[in-house]
Amino acid sequence: MRIRLRESSLARNRHVAAISATQLIRILGRSQAWIFIPVYLADVRHVQYVVIGLLFFGTAMVSLPFSIYGGSLIDRLGRRFAAIYLPPVIMLLMLALALLVYLHSPLYEIYASFLLVEPFTSVQGILDNVVVTDTTQEAERTSAFSAVRIAGNIGFSMGPAIGGFISQAGYFYVFLVPAVLTGLEWVLYIRYITETSPGNNTGGKKFRFPWSDRKFIVLSLLVASMWFVAGQWGTTLTLFWTNVDRIPNSLIGVLYSVNGLVVVFMQVPTNWMLARMRDFNRIALGGAVYAVSFLMLAFSSSFIFLIVDVVIITMGENIISPVAYSLIGKVSPPDRRGEYFGSFQLMMGLVTPFAPVIGTALLEHFSYAPLLMWLPIFTAGIILSAMVSRVGKSLMASRRPRGEITRIS
């Protein structure tokens, strides 16, 4: 499918194209592991829901220092350095995880392997965001991040469905596929990602966090708060579908594939419809859509109903995701983008780990009453959306715009 982009210069941007391609490949593979490791742990290894939630909490906690140090390293050592050395590390860790699952190794070894993957994946995400920001102008950035998201969700439209079917042959293959595909990512990074740093880095030898930029910190925490609600998508929802709605793996894969397809076909129209909406109002709207769509899960387990609800959940995702990263790009100094994106990732890491912990705890206690489970998530989503709209608008109005650098295509 040909994706029409608003800016012709963006359509010719080889860095955005390369990042989009790696996103497609990465999510095609890793989405299988992300979606089905909770099912593997719950159904095969009989791990409690809360423990699974704590595992995902642990991945986020382990990633926190990597966010700030990784972002600073990207500024200091360069974008290409990170692009060349991150994929082989991730590939080896994913291969180790696959072998541990195949050998039915002790749970602590599987936990440790899974925990080690996430920090490097987090830094890779920062790298991609920085390269896209380096090589685009502010006016085209939302479209650029949307293009990357669309490509990733083409992979997501296939990955969980494939994983749902191959998990029936063995969960080993669910973790082997992303290890192999990471090797292909590596080739694309080596071939197409050049150094995009503005070349005037002021970071010196110290790792820095922008403590003095209080408005950035508040903005980042407000945006990150929305991922507490969005974070129910994944671990909590997969376990809910498996153990409350009794949906088999193959159909869970189909539901996640619907999510990917809705992003592919509706992300650009969503951007067009909301082009005149202020960034924080858009984020607040997306949070409210998320809140309502999760509450709807309490009322039916019909597969057709679940497909419709996944479409609505995904529209919340389409509304929030690209503009959130574009917003961080707007407030980041050109020579400290790695630091700022890393700091944003750090603050997301302070908020989002609580999503699977609280979600799985609610599932543990209220699996017999879905309304009691989803009502607190709905309430939190509405309150957080109101805060984002009210506080964010005043902060952005008082913030002086950052300068731009010459775009490198």
Secondary structure, DSSP 8 states (H G I E B T S, - for coil): -----S-HHHHT-HHHHHHHHHHHHHHHHHHHHHHHHHHIIIIIS---HHHHHHHHHHHHHHHHHHHHHHHHHHHHH-HHHHHHHHHHHHHHHHHHHHHHHHTT--HHHHHHHHHHHHHHHHHHHHHHHHHHHHTS-GGGHHHHHHHHHHHHHHHHHHHHHHHHHHTTT-HHHHHHHHHHHHHHHHHHHHHH------S----TTS----TT-HHHHHHHHHHHHHHHHHTTTTHHHHHHHHHTS---HHHHHHHHHHHHHHHHHHHHHHHHHTTTS-HHHHHHHHHHHHHHHHHHTTS---HHHHHHHHHHHHHHHHHHHHHHHHHHHHTS-GGGHHHHHHHHHHHHHHHTTHHHHHHHHHHHHHTT-HHHHHHHHHHHHHHHHHHHHHHHHHHHHTS----------
